Amino acid sequence: MELGIVQIFHEVLSQRCAPFRPPAMAGTGAAPSGALAPLVVDVGANFGFFSVYAAMMGCRVVAVEPVPRFLAFLHWSLAANGLRAVPFPIPGLHPSATGGGNGGGGGGASAVVVVERVVSTVSGENVTMTAPRRGVWGTASVAGTANNIDQDLETIAVESAGLDEIVGSEQVLLLKVDVEGYEPVVFRSGEQLLSDQRVEHIVLEYSPGMPETLDQVFPAMGGKAPVGTEDPPKMLLDILGKGYSVVHLPDNFAKSGFLPQLQDPLPEFQEVTARSVLYDIADLAWFRNFSGSGDSCPWPSELRAVNEGAWGGSRCLRAPEDSHPKDETRSWSSQRYPETGVGNRACPYLPASMMVRSRCRCLKPDLCGREEELPVLGVLGGKTYYPRPLTSAKDYRVLISKGKSDAKKAKIYGRVGKKIIQLAKAGGADPVMNAALDTLLRQAKDLGVPKDIVERNLKRATDSKQGDYQEVTYEAYGPGGTGLIIFCVTDNLNRTASEVKPTVIKSGAKVAEPGSVMFNFSRCGMIVVDGTTEDAVFEAAMEAGADDVEPVPPEEDGQPSTSYKVFVPVEAFAAAKATLRQLGFSVNEEDSDLVYKAAAPVEVDDEAFSRCEALMEKLLELDDVDSVFTNCDGLVA
């Protein structure tokens, strides 16, 4: 049992789902009448442990499991815990219509929607799966991607459905995906769900070594692997680019057999960055360079002579042993973790023949001592045996910049979507009859908001279950005497408060009383103009009625700024933008907005600056938070 994952589930679900847990399940039953419990989607539910756990916590649950043998155990698990199993709805019937969650159903039992489908990018087709009759049942997979031939395999055909189709327009509190290397396909099938930022938390299995194996197996079988070699790292890059923070859960936590103290705070995890994922992609080219027929192994002859089984053979390059040492997603051994080898392997439990190969210290000198003493080991990981990174520093900057840009766009799209619902509910969804909505839709077009997002939110506005969006502002005392203004747009004030306040407190900051921080800021319009000079923009800004002009710091040090922020009174915001356009200036619509401008920036030391920056990033990850403003010098809007 993966008991570390249980602690993750408990941390995420305990507060949010508890009000929907009926008293019969030791819950409070204090949820507002008619409200729906938060939704958990479990893709790869297997025998249903995590689905049952989430349902017993009070959440609504959609459990996706296509393998008949596993489904039998899943249904047994549900019945044993007094939970109703509801089959995947007919087209047009959404999971929320089944009565799932909030104690709905006969005898007070909650319902779990069971989807007996393979999640794929194309719905309604038959997908081939193989499931073992013996051995590790968890390796059931699409097209046998994770099976061994000695597992007595059963081949089955299962109908497919996309994640977007299964979830519909719902918000998802937690999405778990564990499908034995098929995860990239699952996430591609939920592109709309993720782009709309409707998933708060994701737990997934990352299998970067799987496609390297598939590349060898499927061509020999005359077929094409369902997941390409670069799909897993590209999947992580896409998730990072959508504004998520990604951390690595080591095996000694995630798959721990020791029951965790569920009330204890989660331990600190290593962050997975875009840069580290790029090394996965670099590894692929490195592996391909030596994968062709007749190529020789790159390892020194001295190593092969001592341990041919580990360093030689037909597949002398393999993951994770030969991944780049800077590839954090594979986890290279280091002085910080002396008992851990590549792939987070526990060194003391490895066979002696694989200890040095896995970058562990030799714990059995009579068997691997000579291998460890070879001087060539000292240069492994250097220029001689490993390639230079295939991505330059400039490419890294471009990637990271793109990730931030994508996150910013997603925030803008979410903001526009909420505003569409707000105005449409107030004055009707027909822009011909609703002037405010018509103006907003024109602005959305200028911002490049996709048409389907606009149409989907117009439809949501007519749904009787959709709550009204309203604006709420929180104030906080930040690190080093700084202040923060947290501006939110929400359809659930209780949810917003339960997310924003703990985030502030856990970061070492303090929630402030209304007005105690706000007096340090003024509400104004900020217009960003690109591709100009200070003299030109200053003269035009004065004509447009501006109060102040500031340069936007350039990305490259030592380069002059070509973008400027023009601050104007709130009531003059729209007119000033129009004036600047008429004068020939390029207005950056994405960055131009109403802001809270600090009256006097507060200088802080490096530590306080980093803490303040991290707090702002964590707040902006919350769906209900629209924008965050601070008077911390260097982070000022």
N, C-alpha and C positions, 0 to 999 in steps of 0.2 A: 504494500500500500504506500502511495506517495504522500506521506503525512506532512511533509513541508508544504505541499500544495493545499492540503487541508487548512493550514494556518493562513495561507493567502486568501482562500475562500472565506474563512472566518473574519479576517480583517476587512475584506471588502463588503461582505454581505450582512454582518451582524447588526449594524446600526440601521442600515437602509431597509432591510426586509423585516426586522423585528416587529414593527407596528402591524404588519399584515399576518403575523403568525397567530393563529387562533388560540384562545386560552387552553383548549384541549391539548395543544402541543407546547404548553408552558410559555405561550406568548402573551403579549399585552392586549392584542385585538384592538389597538387604539388607532387604527388607520382611519382616515376620513371616509365617510360613507361614499360609496361609488368610486373610490380611487382604486387604481390598479397597482398591484405590487410590482417592484422592479423586475425586469426580465433577465434571466440567465439562459444563455444558449450553449449547449454542450455538444460539440461536433466530435464524434468518436466517443459516444457515451459508454460503450462496452457493456459491462453488467450493471452500470448505473449508479456507482457509488456517489460520484460528484453531483449527478442529477438529483438523487434522493437527498443528499446533504443540503443542496440549495433549496429544494422544496420544503424540507423540514425547517429550514431557517425562515420560511415565510415568503420566499420568492416565487414568482411564476417561472416555469422552466420549459424549455423546448429541448428535448433530447434527440439527437440525430444518431441513429445506429442502423446500418444496413444488413449486418450479418445475422441470419436467422438464429444461429445457436446463441449468439450474444443477446439477441432480442428476448429469447426465452428467459434468460437470467435477468435481464432488465425488467421484464414484466413481473417476474417473481419478486425482485427487490422492491418494486413499487407496491405490490400487493402486501408484502410482509410489513411494510411501514404505513399501511393505510392510505396509500396514495392512488388516485384514479389515473389510469392511462387513457389518454384521448388520442385517437389516430389523427395523423396530419390532416388538416381540414380540406374539404373540397375547394376547388378554385373560387376565390372571392370571399371565402370565410377565413378570417384572420385568427391566429392563435388566441388573441385576447377574447374572442367571442365564445371560447369553449368553457369559460368559467374557471380557468386556471388561476391559481393564486388567491390570496386573501381569504383562504379557508373555504372557497366555493366548492360545491359538490356534495354528494350524499354523505351523510354521517359526519359532516364537518371536515372530510378529507380534502386535501388540495388536489389539483389535477396537474399532470405533466403531459404536455403534448409530445407524442412519440412520432418521429419522422423516420420511416423505414426506407430511406433513400440514400444514395451516394451524393454528396455535395459536389457539383461540377459546374463548369461555366455554361454548359448547354443543358437545359431542362428537358425531361421527357425522353431521353435516350437510354438504351440499356448499356450499362457499364460492367465490364468483367472484373470480378474480384476473386481472390483466392484466400481461403481461410484454413488454418491448420487444424487438424483433428487431434494432434498431440503436440507436445512441446510448449512453447510460449504462445498462448492464444492471442496475446496483444499484438502479434505481428500480422494479423489479417490485414490485407492491403489491396489497393487497386492494382490489377495486372501483376500481382505477385511481387511488388517492389520491395517487400521486406521479408520475404519468405525464404526458407531453406528447403531443398527438395526432400529432406528426410523427415519433414513434419507431417507427412501423409495429407497432402493438400486437397481441399475441396474447392472446385471452381463453381462460382455462382454468377448469375446475371441480375443486376439490380437497377431499377429505374433511378434516374438522376433528378436533382432539383438544385437550383442556385441558392446561395445564401441570401441574396437580396429577395428572392421569391419567398423563402421560408420566413424571414424576419419582417418583410413588408416595410411599413413606415415607423416601426417601433424604435424606441430608445432601448439600448442594451446596456445593462449595468456591468455584466461580465460575459465575455466570450471565451470559451475554452476550445482549443483546436488541437487534437492529438490524433493524427491519421497516418502515421508511419511514412513520412516523406512526401505525402500528398498535400501538405499544408499550402504551398503556393497556389494550387488550383482552387482551394477553398477560399483563399483571400481574393483571388481574381474574381470569383463568383459573387463576392460581396463588395465590389468596388464602390457602389453607390452608398452602401451603409457606412463604409469607412470615410469616404470623401465628405459625407455630410456630418462627420464627427458624431455619429450616433452610438458609438461604442466607447464606454468609459474605461474599461479595463480589459486586457487581453492576456490570457495564459496560453502559450503555444509551445509545441515541441519543435525545435529547430534541428534539422538533420542535414548539415552541409555536406557530409560525406556520402549520402545516399545516391545522388545523381552520378558521381564518379563510378559507382558500381553499376548503375543502370546503363551507363554509356558502353560498358563492356558486355553486359548481358543481352540487351535488347537487339543490337545489330546482329549478334550471332543467332538470334531467334527469328531474324527477318522482320522485326518490328521496330517501332519507335517508342522510346521511353516517354511516359506521360508527363514527366517532370524533367526539364532540361538542367544541365549542370549548373547554370548560372541563376536558375530560378529561386533557390532558397536565399542566397544573399541579396538578390534583387527584391525579394519579398520584404526582407528586413529594411532595406534602404527605402522602400516605398512606405513602410510603416513609420519609419523615422521622419520621412518627408511630410507625412500627414500630421506632424506635431506631437507624436508620442515619444515618451522617454522609454528606453528599453534597458532592462537589466538582466544579468545572467544569474540563474538560480543553479548553484552547483549541486551535483548529485548528492553530496552529503547533507544537503538541506532538502532539496525537492523530493528525493526518493528515500528519505530517512525512514527507518523502521521504528524509530522511537517517537512515541506520542509527544507532540510539541505542547508547550504551555500556551494554550490558545489566547490567554489574556495578555501574554507578554508581547512587547513590541517586536515587529519583524527585525531581523538582523540587517546589517548594511550589506548591500549587494554591489557587485562590480557593474558599472555602466557599460553598455555596448554602444559604441559610437559609430558614426558613418565611416570614419577612417578605418576602424578595425574591420568592419564588414568588407571594405574594399580589398583588404588583404585576402579574404576568401576568394574574391574574383581573380586576384593576382595568382593565388594558388592554382586555380584551374588551368591557367596558361602554363604554369610551371609543370603541372602534372602531364598536360598534353605533350609537352616537349619531349618527354621520355616514355610515352605510352605506345608509340608506334612499334610495329614488328621489327625486330632486329636492333632496336636501340639498346645501348648498354646502360647499366645502372650508374648513377653519378657518384655513388659512395666509394670511398677509397678502398683499394684492394686489401689493405691491412684489416679493415673492419670485416669485409666479406670473408676473408680467410679465417678469422676467429669465429664468426657467427653468420655463416651463409644463410641459415634459415631465416634470420631476422633482417639482414641487410641485402640479401640477394633475392633470387627466385624470379618468377615471371612477373610479379607485381612488386618491384622493389620500391616503388613510391606509393604511399597510401595515406589516407586521412585517418586520424589526425596527426600521426607521428611526424609527417613531413610537411606540415603546414608552416606558414611563415611565423617566426617567433613573435612578431608583433600582432598576430591574428588573435585578438582577445576572444572571439567567439569560439575558438578551438581550445583556448586556455593552455598556454605554454608554461612549463614548470619554471619556478623562480626561487630566489632565496626567501621570498615572502611566504611561499607555500612549499617548503622542502619535502613534504611527504606526498606531494601531488605531481603527477606527470602530465603530459599533454592529454587533452581531452578530459581533464580532471580525474585521471585515473589514480586510484589509491596505490601508491608504489609498493607498500608492504605486501599487497595481495597479488601482485603480478608474478608470472613465472619468471625465473631467473633469465631466460633467454630473451625476454622482452623488457627488462628493467632499463638497461642503458638505451635501448631503441626507443623507449618512451620517455627519455630524458630524466630518468630517475637515478638516484645513487644505487650502486650495486650493493644489495644487502646480503648477498650470498657469494663472497669472494671466491670460493672454490669453483663456482660455476660461471660467473661473469666478471671476475676480477681482472683477467687479462684484457678483456674488452674495454673496461673502464680506464685502464692505464694507458691505452693508446693515445699518443699526442695528437692524432688527427681529430679527436673529439673536441679539442679546444677551439677548432675553427668552424665546427658545424654551426650553421646559422650565419656565417659571414659571407663575403663576396664569392668565395671559391665554390660553395655548394648551394647557395640560395640566390635566386634572381633579385635584381633590384625591383622595388615596387613598380608595378606597371602604371601607376597613376602618380603624376607629379604633384608637387605642393599646390600649384595653381589649380589643378583639377580638383584637389581636395577642397580648396576654397570655393570653387564653383559649385561643387556638390553640396557643401554645407550651406552656402548661400541659397541654393535652390531649395534645400530642405526648409530653411526659414521662410523663403518666399511662398512655398506651398502651404506651410502652416498659417502664414498670414492670410493667404487667399481663402483657406478653409474657414478662418475666423470671420472674414468679411462675408463669405457666402452664408455662414450661419447667422450673422447679424442681419443681413438683408432678409433672409428667410423668416426670422422672428418678426421683423418689422412688417413684412408682407402680411403675416397672419394677424398682427396687431391692427393694421389699418383696414384689412379686409373684413375682420370681425366687427369693426366699429362702423364702417361705411359701406359694406358690401364688396363682393369679389369682382364686380364689373368695373374696370378702370374708366369706362365712359361715364359712369354715374358716380365715380369716386375720384375726385380730383387729386387728393393726397396720394392715393394708391397709384394713380397714373404717373405722377411725378416720380414716385419711388421706382416704378418699373422702368422708367427712362434712365434713372440713375443706375439701376441694376445693369442695364444694357451697357452703359458707359464703363461700368466696372468689370464687364466681362463675365457676369454671373451666368452660368449655363442655363439654357432655357428650361431644361427638365427640373432644375432646382426651383425655379420660379413657379412652374406649373404645379409641382408637387406641394409647395407651400400654399398656393391658392386653394388647392383641393383640401389641404389640412384645415384651412380656415373655415370651411363649411362643415367640418366634422363636429358633431355636438360634444364629442368627448375631449376635443382640444381645448385646453384652458386658455385664458387670456394672458398675454405677455405684459409684463409691467417692468418698469425700471426701478432698481434699488441700488443704493450706494453704501459701501462700508468704508470706514476709516481705520487706519492702523498706525501704530508707532513701530517703525522699522529699526534695523540695526544702526548703531552709531548716531542716534538722535534724528534719523530721517523720518519722513512721513509718507504714507501711501494712501491713495484714493483708489478704491476698487469698484468699478462701475459694472453692474450686472443687468442682464435682461433675462427674465425668467417667467415661467408659467407655474412655478411652485416655490414660494418663498421659504417654506420649511426646508426643502431640499437644498436650496442655495445656501441658506445659513449653516446647514449641517456640513456643507463642503468647504465653504470659504473660511469660517472661523477656525476649525481644526487645522486647516492648512497654514493659517497665519500663526497659530499658537505653536504647532510642531516645528516651525522654522525659527522659533526663538523670538518672534515678534509678539505684539500685543494688540488685541482689538481695542479700538478707541471709541469713546462716546461720540455721537454725532456732533459735528461742529468743532471738536477739539483739534482736528488736523486740517479741516477744510479751509480755515481762515488763512492758511499759508499758500493757498492756490486761488487762481481766478479762472472762471469758465470762459473759453474763447474759441474761435475757429482757427485751425492751423491749415494753411494751404501750402503744399510742397510744389515748387516749380523746378524743373530740371533743365539742364543744358543752357546755363546762363552765367552772367558775371555779377559780382556784388553791386557794382555801380548801376547796371541796367535794372536789376530787380529792385534795388532800393528806391529808385525814382518811380518805377511803376507801382510799387507797393504803397507809396505815399498817395499816389493818385487813386488807388483802390481803397483808401481809408484804413490802412494798416496801422497798428500800434507798435509793431516791432518786426525786425527781420533778423534771422540767425542762419548761419551756414550749416548745412548738413555735413558732418565729418566725412571725408572721402574714405573709401575702402583701402586705398593704398597710402601708406604714410608718405609724407613729403609732397603729395600731389595736391594741387589747388582744388577747392570744392567747386562743383558745377551745379549743385542743387542747394536750394535755400528754403527755409521755413518762413512763411509770412503769417503773422498773427493778426487777426482782425476780431472786432466784437462779434458775438454770436449772431446778432441780428443782421450783420453785414456779410455773413459767410457766403451765401449763395451769390450775392451781387458782386462781391470782391472776386470770386472765382471767374465769373463771367467777364469782369473787367480785364483781368489778367489774360484771359484767353483772347479777348478782342485786341489786346496790345501785342499779341503774337507769342505769348509765353506758353510753354508746355506744362500743363497742370497734371501732376501725378495724383490721379483720383484715388488709387489704393491707399496712399499715405495721408491724404488730406481728410480731416475729420474735425469734429468738435472735441476739444481736449480740456484737461485741467492743467494749467501752466503754473509752475512754481514761482512764487514771488521772489525767492532768494534760494538758489541751490545750496545744499549743505555738503561741505567737503568731509570725506571720511577716509579712513585708512583702507588698505587693500583688502583686509579680511572682511570688514563691514561692507565694502563695495561688493565683494563676491557673494556674501550672504544676502544682500539686498537684491542683487541680480538673480540669484537662484530662487528667492521667494517670488519675484515677479514672474519668472518662468513657470513655477509650479502653479501659481494662481491662473495664469493664462491657459494652462492645460485643462482647467475646469470648463465644462461646456457652458455653464451659465455666466461665466465671467466674460464680459465684452472687451474691457480694456483696463489697464492698470497704470496709474501715474504716480510718480515719486519726485521728491525734491532732492534725491541723492545726486550729487554732481557727477556728470558723466552718463547718467541714465535718464536725465530730464527730457521730457517730450519736446 
